[in-house]
């Protein structure tokens, strides 16, 4: 089952989906809809609570972005990424970049 938090309705709903799939003996894959750092961090935190991801993950969305609205990008390395630490999702929004990309200003 390809789990994607945006398609499932958020991290909690995606984890509920994972529980149903695991109960049915189906393998899990942590997918992405090419989110930026915030969405990717949310996925990483959700997937990190699962005991097994039979088909792994592909959390590469931020690597495809020209820019992002966070202070520090995720730490990608050797075919992996570190789980962000800290309050909330472990990422901090760069308020100046957010102002640049706002569409209601």
Residue, then its C-alpha position, 0 to 999 in steps of 0.5 A: x500500500x502506497x501511503x501518502x499523508x496528503x491523499x489520506x487526509x493527514x498523518x493520523x489518517x495515513x497511519x490508520x490506513x497503515x494499520x488496516x493494510x498491516x492487518x490484511x498482511x499488505x506491505x507498506x510504502x511511504x510515498x510522497x506527493x513531492x511536498x516541500x520540507x514541511x510536508x516531507x517532515x510530516x511524512x517522515x515523522x509518521x513513517x518513523x512510527x511504523x515498525x516496518x516499511x516493506x517497500x521503503x520510502x521516497x522522501x525526495x520532494x525538497x531535493x526537487x525544489x528551487x527554494x523552500x520556506x524553512x530556516x534549515x533544510x532537511x539533512x539528506x545523506x547516503x540515500x537517507x534523510x535525518x528525522x528532524x528534531x525539535x518542537x512540532x515537526x522539527x522544522x522552523x519557517x523562514x518568515x522572510x521567505x514565507x513573505x516572498x511566496x505569499x499569494x494574498x499579499 
